[in-house]
Amino acid sequence: DVGEENSQEVVEKGDVAYWPPGRSICLFFGPTPASRGPDEIRPASPVNVFGRIVGDLERLKRVRDRERVRVEKVV
C-alpha cells in the first residue's frame, strides 16, 4: 500500500504518478479540472510522482475514454 508521505499537490507536464485514493497511475500532460490556472497541473488529490513521459505529449490529447495506452520503462 503506497501512502502520501512523498506526495505532491501540483505536478509538472510529463510527470507519471501514482494516485493512492484511486489506486491508479496518472499521466499528466496538461491542466486538470482541479488546476487553478492555465499553467498549473493539479491532481484531484496528492499523487506520488515516480517517472516522466518521454516523447510527444500532444499524442495523449487524442486518447479517448477507456482507450488503452502502453507504459514502458526506458532503460
C-alpha positions as CSV (number, residue, x, y, z in Angstrom):
1,D,0.0,0.0,0.0
2,V,1.5,3.3,-1.1
3,G,0.9,6.3,1.2
4,E,1.1,10.0,0.7
5,E,4.4,10.6,2.6
6,N,6.1,11.9,-0.6
7,S,3.0,13.2,-2.4
8,Q,2.7,16.3,-4.4
9,E,-0.4,18.6,-4.8
10,V,1.0,20.2,-8.0
11,V,2.9,18.3,-10.7
12,E,4.8,19.1,-14.0
13,K,3.8,18.4,-17.6
14,G,5.1,14.9,-18.4
15,D,5.0,13.6,-14.8
16,V,3.9,10.0,-14.3
17,A,2.4,9.5,-10.8
18,Y,0.5,7.0,-8.6
19,W,-2.8,8.3,-7.2
20,P,-3.4,6.4,-3.9
21,P,-7.2,7.1,-3.4
22,G,-7.9,5.7,-6.9
23,R,-5.2,3.1,-6.9
24,S,-4.3,4.4,-10.4
25,I,-1.4,5.6,-12.5
26,C,-1.8,9.2,-13.8
27,L,-0.1,10.6,-16.9
28,F,0.0,14.4,-16.6
29,F,0.1,16.3,-19.9
30,G,-1.9,19.5,-19.2
31,P,-4.2,21.3,-16.8
32,T,-6.9,19.2,-15.0
33,P,-10.3,20.2,-13.7
34,A,-8.7,20.9,-10.3
35,S,-6.0,23.2,-11.8
36,R,-6.1,26.8,-10.6
37,G,-4.8,28.4,-13.8
38,P,-3.8,27.5,-17.4
39,D,-0.2,26.9,-16.4
40,E,-0.8,24.8,-13.3
41,I,-1.3,21.0,-13.3
42,R,-3.1,19.9,-10.1
43,P,-4.3,16.4,-9.5
44,A,-7.7,15.8,-7.8
45,S,-5.7,14.9,-4.6
46,P,-2.0,14.5,-3.9
47,V,0.0,12.0,-6.0
48,N,3.4,10.2,-5.8
49,V,5.5,11.1,-8.9
50,F,7.7,8.2,-10.0
51,G,8.5,8.9,-13.6
52,R,8.5,11.1,-16.7
53,I,6.9,10.8,-20.1
54,V,9.5,10.6,-22.9
55,G,8.2,11.7,-26.3
56,D,5.3,13.6,-27.8
57,L,2.9,14.6,-25.0
58,E,0.4,16.0,-27.6
59,R,-0.4,12.4,-28.6
60,L,-2.1,11.9,-25.2
61,K,-4.7,14.5,-26.0
62,R,-6.1,12.2,-28.7
63,V,-6.6,9.2,-26.3
64,R,-10.3,8.5,-25.8
65,D,-12.0,7.5,-22.6
66,R,-11.2,3.8,-21.8
67,E,-8.7,3.5,-24.6
68,R,-5.6,1.5,-23.6
69,V,-2.1,3.0,-23.7
70,R,1.1,1.2,-23.1
71,V,3.5,2.5,-20.4
72,E,7.1,1.1,-20.7
73,K,10.2,1.6,-18.6
74,V,13.0,3.2,-20.5
75,V,16.5,2.0,-19.6
